[in-house]
Amino acid sequence: MEKRQRIILLGFLFLLAAITLLCFRVLPKSEEKKSGEEEERIDLCLWYPWENEGEAYKKSFLEAVEEFNKAHDTVQVLAEGTEMELYREKLPSAIASNDTPDIYFCFGDSYLKGAVSSGKLLKMNEYLSEDINSRIDEEAMEGMNYEGGIYGLGFSESVAVLFVNQEMFDACGLQIPSDWGELEEVCREFIARDITPFACSGDTDTGFRLYLESICVSEAGSDVCKRVLRQEGTKEDISAFLNGVDKFCLLRDMGAFGSPLFTRSTQDVENDFYLSRIPMYLAKSDFAGNVMQENSPLHGKLSAVPFPGVYTGRDSLGGVSDAFVVNKAAEHPEVTVWALEEILENFAVKLYERGAGIPVWDTGDACKPEDDVCRQIENMAGSADKRMQYWEFYLDRRRAEVFMRGSEELGSGNISPEQFVRELCEKE
C-alpha cells in the first residue's frame, strides 16, 4: 500500500515538473512575442503646404495630427511642411517620379484628375469607412471622384470674399461699395489720399488672378464664364466676359493694386492689410481664421462682402479645391486611409471653430464661431445660387496653363484684354 502511494506521489511530482518545465519554455516565447508586437509601429509620412506659424490652417492641422498620434501608439503620422508656392512647384515632378510620401496634400477637380492619370494615386473606395457618406458632404466628394473612383478627401470649402477694413473706410468718410460705380469711386478716393485700395500679390491662387476671376464672375455671371473657358461661348458671352477683363485692367491701370504690380508675396501684402495700411483685400474665406483671433490687429475691424459688380445673380467663386491623397505605393493602404479620415475630420472641425473654413465634414458638437465676419461669410456661401470653382482647378491641365500664362501677361500689361480673351478662346 505504502509502495503504491509512493509511486502515485512520484508520478504526480513528475507530472508537476513536466508542466513547470513546459511553462518555462512557452511563456518566454509568449512574452517575447508580446514585447515584439508592442515595439512594432507603422510610421506614415505626410506632406502639407502651410508654413506660416500664425496661420489657422497650419495650427489646426498640426493639432489634429498631434491628437491622432497621442491616441494611437502603433500608428504615427510624421508631418513635413513646405510653403505653398514652393509646394506647388515641387508637387508635379514629385508625383511623376513617384517621390511622394504615404499621404500628401493635392488640389481637387481637374488638377486631381490629371494626377490620377499618372497612375500614382490610390483608389480609396475599398478602404473608406462604411459610414463615410454620412460624415462628409456629397458635393465635397464630387471633385475627388474620377471614373467612379475616390482618389482624394477634402476637408473644407472656401469662397472668394472681399474683406473690408471698416475703420479705414470710416476714417475717410467712405461707404462700403455695393456696385461697380461705387467701387471705382472708393478706389479713386483712397488713391487721392495716397492709400493703395487693394492688397494684391503675384502668388498663384491668392493674388491678382483671384481679382480677375471674381471681377469676371461679378460682371458676366458664372455660367457665361464657364462657357467661355470651355471655348463654347457665344459672341454675347465673350463680350460680357471681355467687359470683366477690361474692368480688371481699369483697376490695374489706375493704381488700385499698388506699384510695382504683383511683385510682392501674399505674406507681404497681408502684413500691410493687418497693419491697416490697405483697406480692402480679396482673399479666400479661410483668411478669416487668421484675423478672428483676439490678438489680431484687425480683430473687430472687418466686414466680409461679395465683390461688387453689375451681375445681379447670386453667384460665388470657390468650392472644395484642396484635398489630401494617398500614394498608391503606400505599404499599409487600409491603415493609411483610416488615419487620413480621422485626421481630416478633426482638422475640419478645428478650422470651423476658428472661422477658417466652411465645413464639409459633420462638425457634431463643435463650437460655432460667433464672429460677425464668419456669419457674413456663411450667409454669402449659403445664399449663393450658383458656384464656380477657382479657374486653375476648373480647367484641365493644358487649359489651366494657357490661362496662367495669359493672365501673367495681362497682369503685367504685356497684352491687351482683347488679346488675352482671344488666346483663351482659341481652339487648337
C-alpha positions as CSV (number, residue, x, y, z in Angstrom):
1,M,0.0,0.0,0.0
2,E,2.8,2.4,1.0
3,K,4.7,1.4,-2.1
4,R,1.7,2.2,-4.3
5,Q,1.2,5.6,-2.6
6,R,4.9,6.4,-3.2
7,I,4.5,5.5,-6.9
8,I,1.4,7.8,-7.2
9,L,3.2,10.6,-5.4
10,L,6.3,10.3,-7.6
11,G,4.1,10.2,-10.7
12,F,2.3,13.4,-9.5
13,L,5.7,15.1,-8.8
14,F,7.0,14.1,-12.2
15,L,3.8,15.5,-13.9
16,L,4.1,18.7,-12.0
17,A,7.8,19.1,-13.0
18,A,6.9,18.5,-16.6
19,I,4.2,21.1,-16.6
20,T,6.5,23.6,-14.9
21,L,9.2,23.0,-17.5
22,L,6.8,23.4,-20.3
23,C,5.6,26.7,-18.9
24,F,9.1,28.0,-18.7
25,R,9.7,27.1,-22.3
26,V,6.5,28.6,-23.7
27,L,6.0,31.7,-21.6
28,P,9.3,33.4,-22.5
29,K,8.3,33.0,-26.2
30,S,4.9,34.4,-25.5
31,E,6.3,37.3,-23.6
32,E,8.9,37.8,-26.3
33,K,6.2,37.9,-29.0
34,K,4.1,40.3,-27.0
35,S,7.1,42.6,-26.5
36,G,7.8,42.5,-30.2
37,E,4.3,43.4,-31.0
38,E,4.4,46.4,-28.7
39,E,7.6,47.6,-30.4
40,E,6.2,47.3,-33.9
41,R,4.9,50.6,-35.2
42,I,3.6,51.9,-38.5
43,D,5.0,55.3,-39.5
44,L,3.2,57.2,-42.1
45,C,4.9,60.1,-43.8
46,L,2.8,63.2,-44.8
47,W,3.3,66.5,-46.7
48,Y,1.3,69.6,-46.1
49,P,1.7,73.1,-47.6
50,W,1.3,75.6,-44.7
51,E,4.4,77.1,-43.2
52,N,3.2,80.4,-41.6
53,E,3.3,79.8,-37.8
54,G,0.4,82.2,-37.2
55,E,-1.8,80.6,-39.9
56,A,-5.0,78.9,-38.7
57,Y,-4.5,76.1,-41.3
58,K,-1.1,75.1,-40.0
59,K,-2.1,75.4,-36.4
60,S,-5.3,73.4,-36.8
61,F,-3.7,70.7,-39.0
62,L,-0.7,70.1,-36.7
63,E,-3.1,69.9,-33.7
64,A,-5.1,67.2,-35.5
65,V,-2.0,65.2,-36.3
66,E,-0.7,65.5,-32.8
67,E,-4.0,64.3,-31.3
68,F,-4.1,61.4,-33.7
69,N,-0.6,60.4,-32.7
70,K,-1.4,60.6,-29.0
71,A,-4.4,58.4,-29.4
72,H,-2.7,55.7,-31.5
73,D,0.7,54.3,-30.3
74,T,1.0,51.8,-33.1
75,V,0.4,54.2,-35.9
76,Q,2.2,57.5,-36.1
77,V,2.0,60.3,-38.7
78,L,5.2,62.2,-39.5
79,A,4.2,65.5,-41.0
80,E,6.5,67.7,-43.1
81,G,5.5,71.2,-44.2
82,T,6.5,73.4,-47.1
83,E,5.5,76.9,-48.1
84,M,2.5,76.8,-50.5
85,E,4.2,78.4,-53.6
86,L,7.3,76.1,-53.2
87,Y,4.9,73.1,-52.7
88,R,3.1,73.9,-56.0
89,E,6.4,73.9,-57.8
90,K,7.6,70.5,-56.4
91,L,4.4,68.6,-56.5
92,P,4.1,67.8,-60.2
93,S,7.6,66.4,-60.5
94,A,7.3,64.5,-57.2
95,I,4.1,62.8,-58.5
96,A,5.7,62.0,-61.8
97,S,8.8,60.5,-60.2
98,N,6.8,58.7,-57.5
99,D,8.8,60.6,-54.9
100,T,5.7,61.4,-52.8
101,P,5.1,60.2,-49.2
102,D,2.2,58.0,-48.0
103,I,-0.2,60.9,-47.7
104,Y,0.1,64.3,-49.3
105,F,-1.8,67.5,-50.0
106,C,-3.1,67.9,-53.5
107,F,-5.6,70.1,-55.4
108,G,-9.0,68.9,-56.4
109,D,-11.2,68.8,-59.6
110,S,-9.2,68.9,-62.8
111,Y,-5.8,69.1,-61.1
112,L,-6.6,65.9,-59.2
113,K,-7.8,64.1,-62.4
114,G,-4.5,65.0,-64.0
115,A,-2.7,63.5,-61.0
116,V,-4.9,60.3,-61.2
117,S,-3.9,59.8,-64.8
118,S,-0.3,59.3,-63.6
119,G,-1.3,56.1,-62.0
120,K,0.4,57.0,-58.8
121,L,-2.7,57.7,-56.6
122,L,-4.5,55.2,-54.5
123,K,-8.2,54.5,-55.4
124,M,-9.6,54.7,-51.9
125,N,-13.1,53.2,-52.4
126,E,-12.5,49.8,-50.8
127,Y,-10.6,51.3,-47.8
128,L,-13.0,54.1,-46.8
129,S,-15.2,53.7,-43.8
130,E,-18.7,52.3,-44.4
131,D,-20.3,55.4,-43.0
132,I,-18.1,57.9,-44.9
133,N,-21.1,59.2,-46.9
134,S,-22.9,60.2,-43.8
135,R,-19.9,62.1,-42.4
136,I,-18.9,64.2,-45.4
137,D,-21.0,66.2,-47.8
138,E,-21.8,64.5,-51.1
139,E,-20.8,67.7,-53.1
140,A,-17.4,67.6,-51.4
141,M,-16.7,64.2,-52.9
142,E,-17.6,65.1,-56.5
143,G,-14.3,66.9,-57.2
144,M,-12.5,63.9,-55.7
145,N,-14.2,61.4,-58.0
146,Y,-12.7,60.2,-61.3
147,E,-14.4,57.5,-63.3
148,G,-16.1,56.1,-60.2
149,G,-13.0,56.1,-58.1
150,I,-12.4,58.2,-55.0
151,Y,-8.8,59.5,-55.1
152,G,-8.8,62.3,-52.5
153,L,-10.6,63.6,-49.4
154,G,-11.4,67.3,-48.9
155,F,-11.7,69.0,-45.6
156,S,-13.1,72.4,-46.1
157,E,-14.8,74.7,-48.6
158,S,-13.8,78.3,-49.4
159,V,-15.3,81.2,-51.4
160,A,-13.7,84.4,-52.6
161,V,-14.6,87.2,-50.2
162,L,-13.8,90.9,-50.2
163,F,-12.5,91.8,-46.7
164,V,-13.0,95.4,-45.9
165,N,-11.4,97.4,-43.1
166,Q,-14.4,99.3,-41.8
167,E,-12.2,101.5,-39.6
168,M,-10.2,102.8,-42.6
169,F,-13.5,103.5,-44.5
170,D,-14.9,105.4,-41.6
171,A,-11.8,107.5,-41.2
172,C,-12.1,108.6,-44.8
173,G,-15.8,109.1,-44.7
174,L,-16.5,106.4,-47.2
175,Q,-19.2,103.7,-47.5
176,I,-18.5,100.1,-48.4
177,P,-19.3,99.8,-52.2
178,S,-22.2,97.7,-53.4
179,D,-21.8,98.1,-57.1
180,W,-19.0,98.7,-59.7
181,G,-19.5,102.5,-59.9
182,E,-19.2,102.9,-56.1
183,L,-16.1,100.6,-56.1
184,E,-14.4,102.8,-58.7
185,E,-15.2,106.0,-56.8
186,V,-13.9,104.5,-53.5
187,C,-10.7,103.4,-55.2
188,R,-10.1,106.9,-56.6
189,E,-10.8,108.5,-53.1
190,F,-8.2,106.2,-51.5
191,I,-5.6,106.8,-54.2
192,A,-6.1,110.6,-53.8
193,R,-5.2,110.1,-50.1
194,D,-2.1,108.1,-51.2
195,I,-3.6,104.8,-50.0
196,T,-3.4,101.7,-52.1
197,P,-7.0,100.4,-52.2
198,F,-6.4,96.6,-52.6
199,A,-3.9,94.2,-51.1
200,C,-2.8,92.1,-54.0
201,S,0.2,89.8,-54.5
202,G,1.6,87.9,-57.5
203,D,1.1,84.5,-55.9
204,T,-0.7,81.9,-57.9
205,D,-4.0,81.3,-56.1
206,T,-4.4,84.2,-53.7
207,G,-3.0,87.1,-55.9
208,F,-4.2,89.1,-58.9
209,R,-5.8,86.1,-60.6
210,L,-8.4,85.9,-57.8
211,Y,-9.3,89.5,-58.6
212,L,-9.5,88.8,-62.3
213,E,-11.8,85.8,-61.8
214,S,-14.0,87.5,-59.3
215,I,-14.5,90.6,-61.4
216,C,-15.4,88.4,-64.5
217,V,-17.9,86.4,-62.4
218,S,-19.4,89.5,-60.9
219,E,-19.6,91.1,-64.3
220,A,-20.9,88.2,-66.5
221,G,-22.0,85.5,-64.1
222,S,-20.6,82.0,-63.6
223,D,-22.5,80.3,-66.5
224,V,-21.1,82.8,-69.0
225,C,-17.5,82.4,-67.6
226,K,-17.8,78.6,-67.8
227,R,-18.9,78.6,-71.4
228,V,-16.1,81.0,-72.4
229,L,-13.5,79.0,-70.5
230,R,-14.8,75.8,-72.2
231,Q,-14.5,77.6,-75.5
232,E,-18.2,77.3,-76.0
233,G,-19.1,81.0,-75.5
234,T,-21.4,82.9,-77.9
235,K,-20.4,86.4,-79.1
236,E,-22.6,87.9,-76.4
237,D,-20.8,85.6,-73.8
238,I,-17.4,86.7,-75.0
239,S,-18.4,90.3,-74.9
240,A,-19.6,90.1,-71.3
241,F,-16.5,88.2,-70.3
242,L,-14.3,90.8,-72.0
243,N,-16.1,93.6,-70.0
244,G,-14.9,91.9,-66.9
245,V,-11.3,91.7,-68.1
246,D,-11.5,95.4,-69.1
247,K,-12.6,96.3,-65.6
248,F,-9.7,94.3,-64.0
249,C,-7.3,96.3,-66.3
250,L,-9.0,99.5,-65.3
251,L,-8.2,98.9,-61.6
252,R,-4.7,97.8,-62.5
253,D,-4.0,101.0,-64.6
254,M,-5.5,103.4,-62.0
255,G,-3.1,102.0,-59.4
256,A,-5.7,100.2,-57.3
257,F,-3.3,97.2,-56.8
258,G,-0.3,99.4,-56.0
259,S,3.1,99.7,-57.6
260,P,5.2,97.8,-58.6
261,L,2.5,95.5,-59.9
262,F,2.2,92.0,-58.4
263,T,5.8,91.5,-57.4
264,R,5.1,91.0,-53.7
265,S,4.3,87.8,-51.9
266,T,1.0,87.1,-50.1
267,Q,2.6,87.3,-46.7
268,D,4.0,90.8,-47.6
269,V,0.6,92.3,-48.7
270,E,-1.2,90.6,-45.9
271,N,1.1,92.2,-43.4
272,D,0.2,95.7,-44.8
273,F,-3.5,94.7,-44.6
274,Y,-3.0,93.5,-41.0
275,L,-1.5,96.9,-40.1
276,S,-4.4,98.8,-41.6
277,R,-2.3,100.3,-44.4
278,I,-4.6,98.9,-47.1
279,P,-8.4,99.0,-46.8
280,M,-9.6,96.1,-49.0
281,Y,-8.3,92.5,-49.6
282,L,-9.9,89.9,-51.9
283,A,-9.0,86.5,-50.5
284,K,-10.3,83.0,-49.9
285,S,-12.7,82.9,-47.0
286,D,-10.3,80.8,-44.9
287,F,-8.3,84.1,-44.3
288,A,-11.0,84.9,-41.7
289,G,-9.5,82.3,-39.4
290,N,-6.3,84.4,-39.2
291,V,-8.0,87.7,-38.4
292,M,-10.6,86.4,-36.0
293,Q,-8.0,85.8,-33.3
294,E,-8.2,88.4,-30.5
295,N,-4.5,89.2,-30.8
296,S,-5.0,90.1,-34.4
297,P,-4.7,93.9,-35.1
298,L,-7.8,93.5,-37.3
299,H,-10.0,91.9,-34.7
300,G,-13.4,93.6,-34.8
301,K,-12.5,96.0,-37.7
302,L,-13.5,93.9,-40.7
303,S,-16.6,93.2,-42.8
304,A,-16.8,90.5,-45.4
305,V,-18.8,91.3,-48.6
306,P,-19.2,89.9,-52.2
307,F,-17.0,91.6,-54.8
308,P,-19.2,94.4,-56.3
309,G,-20.3,94.0,-59.9
310,V,-23.1,94.5,-62.4
311,Y,-24.3,90.9,-62.5
312,T,-27.4,90.6,-60.4
313,G,-27.3,86.8,-59.8
314,R,-26.1,85.4,-56.5
315,D,-23.0,83.6,-57.9
316,S,-19.9,82.9,-55.9
317,L,-16.4,81.8,-56.8
318,G,-14.9,78.9,-54.9
319,G,-15.5,75.4,-53.7
320,V,-13.7,72.4,-52.2
321,S,-10.4,72.9,-54.1
322,D,-7.9,71.3,-51.6
323,A,-7.6,67.7,-50.7
324,F,-5.2,65.0,-49.3
325,V,-4.4,61.9,-51.3
326,V,-2.7,58.6,-50.7
327,N,0.2,57.2,-52.6
328,K,-0.7,54.0,-54.5
329,A,2.6,52.6,-53.3
330,A,1.7,53.0,-49.6
331,E,2.7,49.9,-47.7
332,H,-0.4,49.8,-45.5
333,P,-3.3,51.3,-47.6
334,E,-6.1,50.4,-45.2
335,V,-4.4,51.9,-42.2
336,T,-3.3,55.0,-44.2
337,V,-6.8,55.8,-45.4
338,W,-8.2,55.2,-41.9
339,A,-5.6,57.6,-40.4
340,L,-6.3,60.2,-43.1
341,E,-10.1,60.1,-42.4
342,E,-9.6,60.6,-38.7
343,I,-7.2,63.4,-39.1
344,L,-9.2,65.3,-41.7
345,E,-12.4,65.1,-39.8
346,N,-10.8,66.6,-36.7
347,F,-8.9,69.1,-38.9
348,A,-12.2,70.2,-40.5
349,V,-13.8,70.8,-37.0
350,K,-10.9,72.8,-35.8
351,L,-10.9,75.0,-38.9
352,Y,-14.7,75.6,-38.5
353,E,-14.3,76.6,-34.8
354,R,-11.5,79.1,-35.8
355,G,-13.7,80.5,-38.6
356,A,-11.1,79.4,-41.2
357,G,-13.3,77.0,-43.1
358,I,-16.8,76.2,-44.4
359,P,-17.2,72.7,-43.1
360,V,-17.8,69.7,-45.4
361,W,-17.5,67.1,-42.6
362,D,-20.0,66.6,-39.9
363,T,-19.0,69.0,-37.2
364,G,-21.1,67.4,-34.5
365,D,-21.0,69.4,-31.2
366,A,-18.3,71.8,-32.5
367,C,-18.5,75.4,-31.2
368,K,-19.9,77.6,-33.8
369,P,-17.9,80.7,-34.4
370,E,-19.7,83.8,-33.2
371,D,-17.6,86.4,-35.1
372,D,-19.6,88.7,-37.4
373,V,-17.2,88.1,-40.3
374,C,-17.9,84.3,-40.1
375,R,-21.6,84.9,-40.1
376,Q,-21.3,87.1,-43.2
377,I,-19.2,84.5,-45.0
378,E,-21.6,81.7,-44.0
379,N,-24.5,83.8,-45.4
380,M,-22.7,84.5,-48.6
381,A,-21.9,80.9,-49.2
382,G,-25.3,79.6,-48.1
383,S,-27.3,82.1,-50.3
384,A,-25.3,81.5,-53.5
385,D,-27.5,80.2,-56.3
386,K,-24.5,79.0,-58.3
387,R,-20.9,78.4,-57.6
388,M,-17.9,78.3,-59.9
389,Q,-14.6,76.6,-58.9
390,Y,-11.4,78.6,-59.0
391,W,-10.3,78.6,-62.6
392,E,-7.0,76.9,-62.0
393,F,-8.9,73.8,-60.9
394,Y,-11.9,74.2,-63.1
395,L,-9.8,74.0,-66.3
396,D,-7.9,70.9,-67.3
397,R,-4.1,70.9,-67.0
398,R,-3.4,72.2,-70.6
399,R,-6.1,74.9,-70.5
400,A,-5.0,75.9,-67.0
401,E,-1.5,76.5,-68.3
402,V,-2.9,78.7,-71.1
403,F,-4.9,80.7,-68.6
404,M,-1.9,81.1,-66.1
405,R,0.4,82.3,-68.9
406,G,-2.1,84.6,-70.4
407,S,-3.2,86.1,-67.1
408,E,0.5,86.7,-66.2
409,E,1.0,88.7,-69.4
410,L,-2.3,90.5,-68.8
411,G,-1.4,91.4,-65.3
412,S,1.9,92.8,-66.4
413,G,0.3,94.9,-69.1
414,N,2.1,93.0,-71.9
415,I,-1.0,92.0,-73.7
416,S,-4.4,93.7,-74.2
417,P,-7.7,92.4,-72.7
418,E,-8.8,91.5,-76.3
419,Q,-5.6,89.5,-76.9
420,F,-6.0,87.7,-73.6
421,V,-9.6,86.7,-74.3
422,R,-8.7,85.7,-77.9
423,E,-5.9,83.4,-76.8
424,L,-8.1,81.9,-74.1
425,C,-10.8,81.2,-76.6
426,E,-8.5,79.8,-79.4
427,K,-9.0,76.2,-80.2
428,E,-6.1,74.1,-81.3
